[in-house]
Amino acid sequence: MVAGCVVIAAAMATSISAGQEKDAPVLRAGAAASNITPFLGGDVVGGFHPYPAQHIHDELFAKCLVIDNGEARVAFVVLDLLGADRMMFDEARKLTTAATGLPGECLIMSTTHTHSAVSALGPNRYLPQRGLDEYQQFVARRIADGVRRAINQLEPAEVGWAVADEPREVFNRRWFMKPGTVPVNPFGEVDKVKMNPPRASKDLVEPAGPIDPQVWVLAARTPAGRPIGLLANYSLHYVGGVQGADVSADYYAYFADRLQQRMGADRQQPPFVAAMSNGTSGNINNIDFTKPGESKKSYERMAEVADRVAEAAHKAYREIKWQSQVKLAGRLERFNVAVRRPTDEQLERARDILRKKPDTEGYKATLEEIYAERTVKLNEWPDKIGLPIQCVRVGDLAVGGIPNEVFVEIGLEYKQLSPRKPCFIMSMANGYYGYLPTPEHHRLGGYETWLGTNRLEVDASTKILDKLLELTKEAASDSPTTAPKAAGPAPSSNQSRR
């Protein structure tokens, strides 16, 4: 469904201090961080072979920022997780609305995509989930508690947004290589590009796409200048480099630590909350493939990247033009997209590979066997799935949400075409449905387009971006539509502009 952030008269009545005129609402903001660190022993996901967590290097959090203009309210939540199933987010949204009255379309949640967290994707992320496991229930509850605590701490505020560039830590990871040097993929085919090619190789030709160096910040502070909370956005996949079987929030934790130090807010009360959301980084990482690799200690590279990004975020923060009143709105729609299907030949090949797979305890499956299993499981999905597509507006700023690892070209196009500027996209928002390449990248092949890494129809990115632009236009309207709107068939794509 789609609806506007409705006025919650009863809830808003308490927002007006004694003696304050009801026709002069006060902008307020609050922030909180809920600890979502798992028990040790759960499977750390991010690689092809999950392993049990043995140590907590740094705690994981659900970081919440709430903004209230006296008439409407929006909330942002960023979780230190690889991804999370839509059902978990739906449960968190239901719990939050029940506890606070916050409309579901005004709550946007996303994950950072750290590769050193345990799974919130359910028992098997390659099959449709039927119910929530214990950890998912825990995280959903902690999201609701975090938003509730942020609301409890609402105080008079100013908000603003700004951007700075940090191009040194983002590189396109898909490369064209010299003919005959791209290895055969798990489907017995040869792609036109390779993800994460050999570093400093003589066979490299050029990157297969652009980057987005922008570091966006949306921040709230008190009228006296004390920082309340900050939401940043950067299109970097993750950094990695953990020690052993550690649980870690990756560079996102270091970023928050470095930023609060720069702002002199590391010991304040109530605590300042800084969150880094993952932008459109589906084909972006922090490796310069033109140079040889360097030996680094565990966590060293994370700290280096975080320090540079925090420096850019702090620069942007200092350039914010603060506002004491802004319009708030949200749109959320379950949008139907077709699921990719294996061909009869692909399915038979996959089943044949699995029939020959050794049935030995401790055996680690090959890449070919892993993708054969994913191919078979993908055949069990429904023909279409309803993806939660969202836009939340804070003044002139629009924040989009897509439940995928979104390619950078899509984020750049959204920034160019959006009816509300400035804007950015939070990837892995409200669910997780694999990578989202453009149709052009599907034709090039490569890891992110493989069946099982990618689950959606080839034209999915075009249709999803069209829907996001539509929701952004509605959220930008000063007279928002409040009538429910059922999700219908996907609109035809406009191939002339993509």
C-alpha positions in Angstrom: 0.0 0.0 0.0 1.0 3.6 -0.3 -0.1 6.5 2.0 1.1 9.7 3.4 2.5 10.4 6.9 -0.9 11.2 8.5 -1.4 13.7 11.3 -1.5 11.9 14.6 -3.4 14.4 16.6 -3.4 12.6 19.9 0.3 11.9 19.8 1.2 15.4 18.6 -0.8 17.0 21.5 2.0 16.1 23.9 4.6 17.7 21.6 3.5 21.2 22.4 5.1 22.6 25.6 3.1 24.6 28.1 2.2 28.0 26.8 3.1 27.1 23.2 0.6 28.1 20.6 -0.9 25.0 18.8 -0.5 26.7 15.4 3.3 27.1 15.9 4.6 23.6 16.1 8.2 23.0 17.3 10.6 20.8 15.3 12.1 18.1 17.5 14.5 15.2 17.1 15.7 12.3 19.1 18.1 9.4 18.6 18.9 6.1 20.2 21.0 2.9 19.5 19.7 -0.6 20.4 22.2 -3.3 20.9 21.5 -6.3 18.5 24.7 -8.2 19.2 24.0 -12.0 18.8 25.0 -14.9 21.0 28.3 -16.5 20.0 27.9 -19.7 17.9 25.6 -18.4 15.3 26.7 -18.6 11.7 28.7 -15.5 10.4 27.5 -14.9 6.8 29.0 -13.0 4.0 31.1 -15.7 2.4 30.2 -18.9 0.6 30.9 -21.1 3.7 29.4 -19.6 6.9 31.2 -20.3 10.1 30.2 -20.0 13.8 31.0 -16.8 15.6 33.7 -17.2 18.2 34.3 -13.6 19.5 32.7 -10.1 19.5 35.2 -7.6 18.3 32.6 -4.7 18.5 28.9 -4.7 19.3 26.2 -4.5 16.6 23.5 -1.9 16.8 20.2 -0.7 15.4 20.7 3.0 15.2 17.6 5.2 15.2 17.0 8.8 14.3 13.5 10.3 14.7 12.4 13.8 13.4 9.1 15.3 14.4 7.7 18.6 13.0 4.7 18.8 15.3 2.4 17.5 12.6 4.2 14.4 11.3 7.0 12.2 12.2 9.6 10.1 10.4 12.2 7.6 11.6 15.4 6.2 10.1 16.9 2.9 11.4 20.3 1.5 10.2 21.3 -2.0 11.4 24.7 -3.6 11.6 23.7 -6.7 9.6 24.5 -8.2 6.2 20.8 -8.1 5.3 17.5 -9.0 6.8 14.4 -10.8 5.5 11.4 -8.6 4.7 9.3 -10.5 7.3 11.6 -9.3 10.0 11.2 -5.7 8.9 7.5 -6.1 8.6 7.4 -7.4 12.2 9.5 -4.4 13.4 7.2 -2.0 11.6 4.1 -3.6 13.1 5.6 -3.5 16.6 6.8 0.1 16.2 3.4 1.4 15.0 1.6 -0.4 17.8 4.0 1.1 20.4 4.3 4.6 19.0 1.6 5.3 16.5 4.3 6.0 13.9 2.8 5.3 10.4 4.6 2.4 8.7 5.4 4.4 5.6 7.3 6.9 7.7 9.7 4.3 9.1 12.6 3.4 6.8 15.0 0.6 7.9 18.1 -0.7 6.2 21.2 -2.8 6.8 24.9 -1.9 6.4 25.9 -5.2 4.7 28.7 -5.9 7.1 30.1 -9.4 6.2 31.0 -10.2 9.8 27.6 -10.4 11.4 25.3 -13.4 12.0 22.4 -13.9 9.7 19.0 -12.2 10.0 17.9 -13.7 6.7 16.3 -16.8 8.2 17.3 -20.5 8.0 17.9 -20.3 4.2 18.0 -17.0 2.4 17.5 -18.7 -1.0 14.0 -19.9 -0.1 11.0 -17.9 0.8 10.8 -17.5 4.6 7.8 -18.9 6.4 8.3 -17.4 9.9 10.8 -15.6 12.0 13.7 -17.3 13.9 14.8 -16.3 17.4 17.4 -13.8 16.3 15.0 -12.1 13.8 12.4 -11.8 16.5 15.0 -10.2 18.8 16.1 -7.7 16.2 12.6 -6.7 15.3 11.9 -6.0 19.0 15.1 -4.0 19.4 14.2 -1.9 16.4 10.8 -1.0 17.9 12.4 -0.3 21.3 15.1 1.9 19.6 12.5 4.0 17.8 10.5 4.2 21.0 13.5 5.4 23.0 14.4 8.0 20.3 10.8 9.3 20.5 11.1 9.4 24.3 14.2 11.7 23.8 12.6 14.1 21.4 13.8 17.6 22.1 13.7 21.0 20.2 15.9 20.7 17.2 17.2 22.0 14.0 17.9 19.7 11.0 19.8 20.0 7.8 21.8 18.0 5.2 24.9 18.5 3.1 27.3 16.5 1.0 31.1 16.1 0.6 33.2 13.9 -1.7 35.5 11.1 -0.7 36.6 9.4 -4.0 39.8 7.7 -2.6 37.9 4.7 -1.1 35.5 3.7 -3.9 36.4 1.7 -6.9 34.2 -0.2 -9.4 35.0 -3.9 -8.8 33.7 -5.2 -12.2 36.4 -5.2 -14.9 36.8 -5.8 -18.6 39.8 -8.1 -19.2 41.8 -9.1 -22.2 40.1 -11.8 -24.4 40.5 -15.3 -23.0 41.5 -14.3 -19.5 38.0 -14.3 -17.8 37.6 -17.8 -16.2 34.5 -20.0 -16.8 31.7 -19.2 -14.4 29.8 -21.8 -12.3 27.3 -22.3 -15.1 30.0 -23.4 -17.6 29.9 -20.1 -19.4 32.4 -17.2 -19.9 31.3 -13.7 -18.8 32.4 -10.5 -20.4 33.5 -8.9 -17.1 35.0 -10.2 -13.9 34.2 -9.2 -10.3 37.3 -8.6 -8.2 40.0 -9.5 -10.8 43.6 -10.1 -9.9 45.3 -7.0 -8.7 47.8 -5.2 -10.9 47.2 -7.8 -13.6 48.5 -7.1 -17.1 45.2 -8.6 -18.3 43.1 -5.7 -16.9 41.5 -3.4 -19.5 39.1 -1.0 -17.7 36.4 -0.8 -15.1 32.9 -1.7 -16.3 31.2 1.2 -14.6 31.5 4.4 -12.6 31.6 5.2 -8.9 29.7 7.6 -6.6 32.1 9.5 -4.3 29.4 11.4 -2.4 29.1 11.3 1.4 25.7 12.6 2.3 24.7 13.5 5.8 21.3 14.2 7.3 21.7 15.6 10.9 19.8 17.0 13.8 21.1 19.2 16.6 19.6 21.3 19.4 19.2 25.1 18.8 22.2 25.5 21.1 24.3 23.4 18.8 24.6 20.1 20.6 24.5 17.2 18.1 21.6 14.8 18.5 21.9 12.3 15.6 23.3 11.9 12.1 22.5 9.6 9.2 25.3 9.3 6.6 25.2 7.6 3.2 28.2 6.3 1.2 28.3 3.9 -1.8 30.9 1.5 -0.5 30.1 -2.2 -0.2 32.1 -3.0 3.0 35.8 -3.2 3.9 36.5 -6.5 5.7 39.7 -7.6 7.3 38.3 -9.1 10.5 40.3 -11.4 12.7 39.3 -15.1 12.7 35.6 -15.7 13.5 35.0 -12.3 15.0 31.6 -10.5 14.9 32.1 -6.9 13.8 30.1 -4.0 12.3 33.0 -3.4 9.9 34.0 0.2 9.0 30.5 1.5 9.9 31.4 1.2 13.7 34.8 2.9 13.2 33.1 5.7 11.2 30.7 6.4 14.1 33.5 6.5 16.6 35.7 8.7 14.5 32.9 11.1 13.7 31.7 11.6 17.3 35.3 12.3 18.3 35.6 15.0 15.6 32.4 16.5 16.7 33.4 16.5 20.4 30.3 14.4 21.1 31.8 11.1 22.4 30.8 11.6 26.1 27.7 13.7 25.9 24.3 12.9 27.4 22.0 11.9 25.9 24.4 10.1 23.6 25.0 11.4 20.1 24.1 8.6 17.5 25.9 8.4 14.2 24.8 5.9 11.5 26.3 5.1 8.1 23.8 3.7 5.6 25.0 1.7 2.6 24.3 3.6 -0.7 24.3 2.1 -4.1 27.4 -0.1 -3.8 26.4 -3.3 -5.5 29.4 -3.0 -7.9 31.7 -0.9 -5.7 34.4 -1.8 -3.1 37.5 -0.1 -1.7 40.1 -2.0 -3.7 42.2 -0.3 -6.3 42.8 -3.2 -8.7 45.4 -1.3 -10.7 47.8 -1.6 -7.7 49.3 -4.6 -5.9 47.8 -5.5 -2.6 49.3 -4.4 0.7 49.7 -6.4 3.9 47.5 -5.0 6.6 46.8 -6.0 10.2 43.2 -7.1 11.1 40.9 -4.1 11.3 43.6 -1.7 10.1 42.0 -1.1 6.7 38.6 -0.6 8.2 40.0 2.2 10.5 41.7 3.9 7.6 38.6 4.0 5.4 36.4 5.1 8.3 38.7 7.9 9.2 38.6 9.4 5.7 34.8 9.0 5.3 34.3 10.5 8.8 36.4 13.4 7.8 34.2 14.0 4.7 31.1 13.6 6.8 32.3 16.1 9.3 33.2 18.5 6.5 29.6 18.2 5.2 28.2 18.6 8.7 30.0 22.0 9.1 28.4 23.2 5.9 24.8 22.4 6.8 22.3 25.2 6.6 20.2 24.4 9.6 16.4 24.7 9.5 14.0 25.0 12.4 11.0 23.6 10.5 10.7 21.1 7.6 8.0 19.2 5.8 8.0 15.4 6.5 6.4 12.7 4.4 6.7 9.0 3.6 5.6 6.6 0.9 5.9 2.8 1.0 4.5 0.4 -1.7 4.7 -3.4 -2.2 5.7 -3.5 -5.8 5.4 -6.7 -7.9 8.5 -7.8 -9.7 9.0 -11.1 -11.6 11.4 -13.7 -10.3 14.2 -15.0 -12.5 13.7 -18.6 -13.5 16.3 -21.2 -14.5 15.8 -22.7 -17.9 15.1 -26.4 -18.3 18.7 -26.9 -19.3 20.1 -25.0 -16.3 17.8 -26.9 -13.9 18.8 -30.3 -15.3 22.5 -29.3 -15.2 22.2 -28.2 -11.6 20.4 -31.4 -10.5 23.0 -33.5 -12.2 25.8 -31.6 -10.4 24.1 -32.1 -7.1 23.6 -35.8 -7.7 27.4 -36.2 -8.0 28.2 -34.0 -5.0 30.1 -36.0 -2.3 28.0 -36.7 0.8 30.9 -36.4 3.3 30.8 -34.8 6.7 32.8 -31.5 6.6 32.9 -31.4 2.9 33.0 -27.8 1.5 31.0 -27.4 -1.7 32.6 -26.1 -4.8 31.4 -22.8 -6.4 29.7 -24.9 -9.1 27.9 -27.0 -6.5 26.9 -23.9 -4.5 25.2 -22.3 -7.6 23.6 -25.6 -8.6 21.9 -25.7 -5.2 20.8 -22.0 -5.5 19.5 -22.7 -9.0 17.3 -25.5 -7.7 16.0 -23.4 -4.8 15.3 -20.4 -7.0 12.9 -22.6 -8.9 10.7 -22.9 -5.8 10.0 -19.1 -5.6 6.6 -17.7 -6.7 6.5 -16.1 -10.1 6.4 -12.6 -8.6 7.3 -11.1 -5.3 6.2 -7.8 -3.8 9.3 -5.7 -3.1 9.0 -2.9 -0.5 9.9 0.3 -2.3 10.0 3.5 -0.2 10.7 7.2 -0.1 11.0 9.4 3.0 11.1 13.1 2.7 12.7 15.6 5.1 12.3 19.1 3.7 13.9 19.2 0.3 15.8 15.9 0.9 14.5 12.6 -0.4 15.8 9.3 0.9 14.9 6.2 -1.2 14.8 2.6 0.0 15.3 -0.4 -2.2 15.7 -4.0 -0.8 18.7 -5.0 -2.9 22.4 -4.6 -3.3 21.8 -1.7 -5.8 24.3 -1.0 -8.6 25.9 2.5 -8.5 24.4 3.5 -11.9 20.9 3.2 -10.4 21.8 5.6 -7.6 23.4 8.1 -9.9 20.3 8.0 -12.2 18.0 8.5 -9.2 20.1 11.6 -8.2 19.8 12.9 -11.7 16.1 12.2 -12.4 14.5 12.6 -8.9 11.7 15.2 -8.7 13.0 16.0 -5.2 16.7 17.1 -4.9 18.9 16.4 -3.2 18.4 12.7 -2.8 20.1 9.4 -2.2 19.2 5.7 -1.9 19.6 3.4 1.0 20.3 -0.1 -0.2 19.0 -3.3 1.5 16.1 -1.3 2.9 13.1 -3.2 4.3 14.2 -6.6 3.0 16.9 -8.4 1.0 16.5 -9.8 -2.5 20.0 -10.1 -3.8 21.9 -7.9 -6.3 20.2 -5.4 -8.5 22.2 -4.9 -11.7 21.0 -2.8 -14.7 19.9 -4.6 -17.9 23.2 -3.5 -19.4 25.2 -5.3 -16.7 23.1 -8.4 -17.1 24.3 -8.6 -20.7 27.9 -8.4 -19.4 27.5 -11.2 -16.9 29.7 -11.6 -13.9 29.1 -12.6 -10.3 26.4 -10.1 -9.5 24.3 -11.3 -12.4 24.6 -15.0 -11.8 21.4 -16.9 -11.2 21.2 -17.3 -7.4 23.2 -14.2 -6.7 20.6 -12.3 -8.7 17.0 -13.3 -8.2 14.9 -10.7 -10.1 13.9 -10.3 -13.8 16.5 -8.7 -16.0 14.5 -5.4 -16.3 13.9 -5.2 -12.6 16.2 -2.2 -12.0 14.4 -0.1 -14.6 10.9 -0.9 -13.2 12.0 -0.4 -9.6 13.6 3.0 -10.3 10.5 4.1 -12.1 8.4 3.2 -9.0 10.9 4.9 -6.7 10.7 8.1 -8.8 6.9 7.9 -8.7 6.9 7.6 -4.9 9.4 10.4 -4.6 7.1 12.7 -6.6 4.2 11.8 -4.3 6.3 12.4 -1.1 7.5 15.7 -2.5 3.9 16.9 -3.0 2.7 19.5 -0.6 -0.7 17.8 -0.8 0.1 14.1 -0.3 -2.2 11.3 -1.4 -3.5 9.5 1.7 -5.8 6.9 0.1 -4.4 3.3 0.0 -3.2 2.2 -3.3 -2.9 -1.5 -4.2 0.3 -2.7 -5.8 -0.5 -3.5 -9.5 1.5 -4.9 -12.3 4.9 -3.4 -13.0 4.9 -0.4 -15.4 6.5 -0.7 -18.7 10.1 0.4 -18.7 11.3 3.5 -20.5 14.3 2.0 -22.3 14.9 5.3 -24.2 16.4 6.9 -21.1 18.1 3.9 -19.6 
